[in-house]
């Protein structure tokens, strides 16, 4: 709590207008106060250590350091930190990674003010906040087999438009092994072609373009 008894909040988002809008919404609440603003993940980590707010409200995709990396660092040094993700990314892997990193809640930017404010209060009180729309997306993840780290690397190379021979050279593996990984990737993502695999992986948050 801030000295005047309000919920102290650190807002981290690299988009100035979005951040300004969030600050305005939060400051209009009688029991909340924005104590710091961060424009990237590294700044969020630094400002958390300095202010130690009750709640961190942060985006996943930020420059310098990603939201997930920031969550992990904050929680490493401050295990009781309470973090609420507010993002446009709704893929099941995005949600899973954020919660695994240590976030207590996950809210989509498409949510209204009436849904965001209760989420902040709940996380400040030590509760988890995973709304129904987010939980249903996370449940989808159980219908897929997880990709291995090597399969993700191959997929990232495919997303860059590289042919099997180029991928083999880049990853120092044989072309046959690349084909084998590709076969597994297609099966695990329930798709039939390379382009479909990239699209599905981006939508789910497995890779970023």
Buried (B, 14 or more C-beta within 10 A) or exposed (E): EBEEEBBBBBBBBBEEEBBEBBBEBBEEBEEBBBBBBBBBBBBBBBBBEEBBBBBBBBBBBBEBBBBBBBBBBBBEEBEEBBBBBBBEBBBBBBBBBBBEBBBBBBBBBEBEEEBBBEBBBBBBEEEEBBBEBBEEBBEEBEEBEEBEEBBBBBBBBBBEEBEBEBBBEBBEBEBEBBBBBBEBBBEBBEBEEBEEBBBBBBBBBBBEE
